[in-house]
Amino acid sequence: MSETVFEQTLDHPIDQVWGVHATPGIVTRLTPGFTRVRLLQEAGNLKSGLTRMRFPGGVVWEGKHDPGFYHPLVAASDGRPAHVDSPAQFSDVCATPGIGSAFGWRHVHSFQDVHPAGGTILRDRITTNAPSLVADQLLKGVFGYRQAQLAGDLKHLQQARGWAGESTGEMTIAVTGATGAVGTQLCALLQLAGHRVIRLSRNPQPLIDEANARPGGAAVQYRQWDPQHPAEDLLADVDAVVHLAGSSIAGRFTDEHLAKVAGSRIEPTRKLAELAARTDRVHTFVSASAVGFYGADASEPVDESAPADESSTLGRIVRDWETATEPAVAAGLRVVQVRTGLVMAAGTALLDLLTAQAKLGGGALGDGRQFFPWIAMNDLVDIYHRALTDPMLHGPVNAVAPGIVRNREFMATLAEVGGNPVIPRGLRGKLQVPVPAAGPRLLLGEDGAAELALADQNVRPAVLADMGHEFRTPELADALRHELGKNPARPLQS
């Protein structure tokens, strides 16, 4: 049996660090996309809860919290923190029949006060039946991600309290598209922030059944949502709405595909905005949008003040999509349209495709001069959270990183970070073979390639910059290293 220990010092008090670990959403936030693990059920408590995750290949991992290793957080007394010498802790063991005995997995999470400076030392102690070198190698990428994610979330939550001030406390937030990549991460972050999240789904029953498959799980709330005919009481007791749902834009630009893209966005948005407008309690309506608003030929910098590109098919669709929120605006709700760039998140189709291209030596698309308006997943969900809680934010907001790059620079950076490991770093980005523009045209058609793969969009986040918004990963290389697990944690030497 081997033991691997990772240690992290956080500039946050122990009650906050322990608190986020005890809050639903933490497992989603700390699970890297590059592991391809899907959360089925989250533990309802740290003492005896049960978390279930599906691994690649369909294997279900059941992590059972062990009451025998549970030492709860104790309040400070006489001005001295309670956990300087005796850490608070909880533990989980693998309870999946057969797998648990084979792996011998136990993960002890311990929390120690830093005295007198303040802060928290978090130690993750993992024991397994795997040889020590193998365990270290398998775990250090995962825990490097977890450490950065936890520190980033704690800092973000601290900043968010400043945005909201006293105007916005804990809210009940309804979210469409909650099971997509963005929705999953956003719902988890909102839960960590103390909000009640209601997921609006067209077919919620299988999701409810899965989330409650075993005792010991956290409650997950869903409501049935008909996009064309939303129930009048759908938003009862809801304070704010986040509307993310919509058919994927990616695909050949046939009449059928474009009708599906428009039909899944414009009328459902209008009907949800109308319902929000006549629901007394709702005060904020945040809708997804896209940088396609600016068209495919925006080589000069554009910000939120630029008009829609009327000559672009996507530009017209996105314009109408945003206009569909007008009923909420007219009713006096605070409305934000989040014009999203190309989202960088491991485990999603876009980054997986581009990473595979880089590993095979593929480089820039076409001449590679087109601007590539990317954004990291963490920064995107931070922006959605700010849109919900900052009363100063309204109207269109460009959700793109300030460190914009051209396509050739993007592919060179991706090759250096996550390209072919056989090629030495420093050479990976230089040995790429450009992909002719005929490639995406073959896959997407002439119009689809022009407005998606070959689009030139020099989009700037001017509204956020004017507000002094702090991005977690404003530079591309940092974002890719985090998402692809290339910032390994260093295990403590035993």
N, C-alpha and C positions, 0 to 999 in steps of 0.2 A: 504493500500500500504506500502511495506517495502523498505528499502534502505540498501544496502550492499556496503562497500567501502574497496578496497584493495589498499595498497600503496607500492611502490617499489622505492628505490634509486639506480640509475645506474651510474657507473663511466664513463659515456660517455656524450659528449656535446649534448645539446637539439636538434641541427639540425640533428645529426645522429639518435637520437632516434625517432624524428618525421619523419625523412626521410625513415626509414625502414617501418614505419606504412603506409607511402604513396606509398610504392612500391609493385607491384604485387608479390605474393608469401607469404606475411606475414600471410594471413589467414590460409593457409595450414600449415605453420610452427608453428602457435600458437594453432592449433586445436588438442587436444589429441586423440590418437588412441583409448583410452579406452572408448570414447564417442560413437564410431561407427558412427560418422558423416562424410558424404562425401560432399566435396565442388563441387558444380555444376557451379557456376559463382562467380567471385571475383569482388568487386567494382572497378570501374575505377578511382575513385577519392574520397577524404575524405569529400568533401562538399555535394555531392548529389548522390554518386554512390549507386549501389545495389549489395548485396551479396546474393547468394542463396545456401542453404545447404539442403541435404536430411538426415533426422534423421531416426533412426531405426523405422521400420513400414511403411516407405515410405512417411512420413510427410515432406513437403518441407517448410523450414523456409526462409522467405525473410527479410533480414535486410537492411533497407533503411537509408542511411545517411541523417541527418536532417540539412538543410542549416541554420535554425534558431539557432542552437547550435554550429555553426562552427565559431571558432576564429582562423584564420590562424597564422602560425609562422611569427614573425616579427624580422627583423635583429636588432642586438644590436646597440646602439648609445651612443656616448660619453664614450665608455668603459664599460658601464653598460648593462648587459643582459636585454632584453626586457620583459622577462617573470618571473621576481622574484615575483612580486605582482599580475600580471594578467596573468594566465596561458593560453597557447594555448590549443585548445581543438577541438575535433569533437565528434559526437554522432551518434548512430544508434538506430533505433526503429524497432520492429517487424511489418512488413507490410503485413504479411500473413492474408488474410481475416478470421475472426473468431478467429484465434489464437492470433493475436495482441491485440484484445480487451480483450480476456480472460486472457492473461498473463500480459498485461500492461508493456511490456518490454521496458526499455530504458537503454542504456549503454553509459555513458559519459566518454571519455578518455581525461584526462587533463595532460598537460606537463608543469612543472615549473622548471625554472633555480635554481640550487644550487649556491648561491653567497656568498662569493667570491671563495669558494673552487672549483667550477666547478661541472659538473655532472648534472643529471636530476632527478627530482621526478616525477614519473608516478603514477597517481591515476586512478583507474577504479571504477566508481560509477554506480551501477546497481540498478534500481528501478523496482519492479515487484509487481503484486497483490498477490504473495505468502506470507504467514506468514514469519516473519523475521528469525525465527529459521530454517524453512524449506529452505529458500533461501540460508542462510549461509551454511547449510549442503551440499546443492547441488552444490554450487559454489566454495567452498574452495579447493576442489581437482583440479578442472579445472584451477583455477587461480594460484594455486601452480605450476602446470605444465607450465602455460603461463609465469609466472615470471622467472622460471628457463630456459625455452626455449629462451626467449627474451635476458636475460643476456648472455646465452651461445652463441647465434647467433651473438650478438654485439661483444663479445670477439673474436669469430672465424673470423669475417670479418676484425677485426683489425689485427689479426695475418696473415690473408691471404694477406693483403696489403704488409706485410713484405716479404712473400714468393716470390711474383711476382716481387717486386722491380719495376724497370722501364721497364722490359722486356715484361710484359704482361699487357695491359690495358683492357678495356672492349672488350669482344669477342662475336662473334656469335657462339653458340654451338649447334650442332645437337645431339639429344638424341634418341636412340631406347629404347623400353621398358619403355617409359616415363610415362605410366599410371599404372605401377606396384607400389608396396609399396616403393621400393627404388627409382625408377624413379620419382615418385610424389614428394618425399621429396627433392631429389637432384635438380630437376628443380626449385622448390620454393627457395631453398638456392642460386642457381645460379642467379636467378632473383634478390634476395636481394643484391647480390654482384654487381649488375649492368650489368650483361651479358644479351644478347638477346638469348632466348632459342627457338629453333625450334624442335618440337616434331615430330619424324618420326614414322608414323603409317601405318599399313597395311590397315586400314579402317578408315580414319580420319573424314569422313563427319558427322557421328552421334556425335562425340566429338565436332566438330566445331559448330554444331547446338545447342548442349546443352550449350556450353560455351557462346553463343550469344543469349540465349533464351529471354532475356529482355534487354531493353536499360539501360545504366549506368554501364555495366560490362567492365572489362579489356580485351583487345584483347589477344587472345591466338593463336599462330601460329603452324599450322600442315603442314606436307608434306606427300604425298602418298609415301610409301616405299614398294617395292616388294623385299623381302629378297633374292629371287633367281635371280631376274633380276632388280637390282636397276637402276633407270633412270640416264642417263649420267649427267644431271644437278641437281641431288638430293642435292649435297653438294655445289652448287653455292653460293658464298658469305659466306661460312662457314669457321671458323678458326680452330675449334676443334670438334672432334666426341667423344661421349660416347656411347658405344655399350653395352646395358644391356639385350637385348631381348634374350629369350630362353625358351623352354618348361621346366616345373618344373621337377626337378630331382626326387622328391619324388614319390614313387610308387613301385609296384612289379617289380623286375628286369627281366621282360620277354624280349625276343628278340625284340618284337614290341615296348616296352617302351624304351629300350636302343637305338633303331634306331631313335626313335622320339627325344630323348634327344640329341643324336649326330647330327642328321640332322638339328635340329633347331639352332645349334651352329656353327659347323665347316664350312660348305660351306657359310652360310650367313655372317660369320665373314670374311672369305677370300674375298668374293666379295665386301664387304664394305671396307675392307682394300685396295683392288686393286683400287677401285674408289677413295678413299682418296689419294692414292699414285699418281694418275694422275690428281688430282684436285689441281691447282696451289696454292690456298690460304690456304689449310688445312696444319697445321704444327704439330698438336698433335692428337694422336689416343689413347683413353683409352678404354680398353676392360674389361668386367667382366671376372672373372675366379673363381676358387674355391679351397679350401684347400683339396678337394678330389684328387688333384694333388699328394699329398704325400701318398695316399693309406689309408687303414683302420687300419694299424698296425704300428703306429708311436708313440710308448710310450716314446721313447727318444726324447729330444727336436730337432725340425727341423726348419730351417730358409730358406730363399729364395735361398740359395746356394744348397740345397738338390735336388737330381734328382727326376723325376717322378717315381712312383711305377709302373713298367711295369707289375707286376703280378695282379694289380687291374684294374677291368673294368673301374671304374671311373677315376682312375689315367691315363689310356690310352686316355680316351675321353677328359679329361681336357688338357693333353699334346697336343693332336691334335688341340684342341680349341685355345690354346695359339700359336701354330705353325702357325695357320691360319692368324695371324696378321703380318707374315713375309713380305708380300708385302709392307706394310707401313714402316717397319724397313728398308728394302732394298732401299726405296725411300728417306730415310733420315728424316722421320718424327720421332718426339719423341713419343715413344710407351710405355704405361704402362699397365700391366696386374694386375688387382686387385683381388688377391686370397682371396675370402671372406669366413669367417667362418659362424657360425650359428647366424643369425641376430635376435636381441631381439627388437621387436616392438609390442606394443599392437595393437590388431586388425588384426594381421597376423596369418596365420594358425598355425605356429610353436609355438609361445608363447601362443596363445589361447589354444592349445591342452595341452601343458605342465602345464599351470595354472589350467585347468580343472582337470588334473591328480592330481596336488598337493591339490586342494580343496577336492577331493574325498579320499585323504589319500594315493595316490600312490606315491611311492618313486623312488629310483634309478632303472635304467634298468639293468637287469642282476646283476652282482656283483658290478656295479657302479664304478669300478676302472678306467674306460676309461676316458681319457681327453676329455673335452668338449670345443672346440675352439669358444667361443661366441664373439659377438661384438654388441654394442648398435647401433641402427639406426643412431643417431646423429653422432657418431664417424665414421660410414661407409661413410655417405655423406660428412663429413669433409675430409676424405681421398680422395674421388673422386674429390672434389674441389681442393685439393692440387695437385693431379695428373694432373689436367688440367692446373694449374697456376704456379707450381713450376718447373722452368727449370732444376733443379738439380735431379728431380725424373724421373727414367726411368726403364724399365724392370719389373720383377715381384715384387709385394709388398703384403706382408701378412696383410690382413685387419682383424686382430683379436685383442682382448683386451690383454694388458700385464698381467692382473690379471687372468690368466687361472686357471680353476678349474677342478676337476674330476666330473663325472656325479652325484655321490652321494652328493657331496658338492653343486652342482648346484641345485638339487631338494630340498635339505634341506633349502637352502637360499630362493628359490622360495616359499616354504611352509611358511617360517617365514614372508616373505613380502606380499605375495598374496594368502596364503592358506585359509583354513576354518576359518572364523571369530569366530566360536563357540569355537574353541580350543584356549586357551591363548597363546600369543606369548611366545617364549622360549620353548614351548612344541611341536609346530607344526612340526618342522623339526625332532623331536625325535620320533614321533608317526607314521611315514610313513611306509607303507608296500612295500617292494621292488617288482618290476614288473618282473616276470620271463622272461628270454630271449626268451622263447617260444612265448610270446605275440607278439613282433615285428616280429618274424619269421613267425608267422601266417599271419600277415598283409602284410608284405613286401617280403616274401619269404626268403630263406636261404641267398642268395647273397645280396639282398636288405637290410636285417637287419644287416648283417655284415658290409656293406659299408656305411650305414646311421645311424640307431639308435644305433648300438653297436660299431661304429667306434672309435678307440683310436687314437686321433690326437693331439699330444703335440706340437702345432704350435706356434712359437714365431714371433713377428713383428720386426725382427732385423733391416730391412732397415729403418723403421720409428724411431726406438730407436736410431739408429746412427745419424739420422737427428735432434734428440731432439724434435720429434713431441709430442705435448701435447694432450692427450686424455681427453675428457670431463668427461667420467665416466669410469676410468680404473678398478674400482672394481665392482663386480657383484651386490651386494646389492644396491648400489647407482643407477645403471642403471635400475634395476627392480623397485625400488621405484619411479623413475621418470616416467617410461613407464606405470606403473599401477596406477598412481595418488595417491601414498602413501606419498607424501610430501605436505600436505595441507597448503595453505596460511592462515594467521590469519587476519580476517576482523578487520578493525579499529572499536573501540568502539564509538558509537555515543553519 
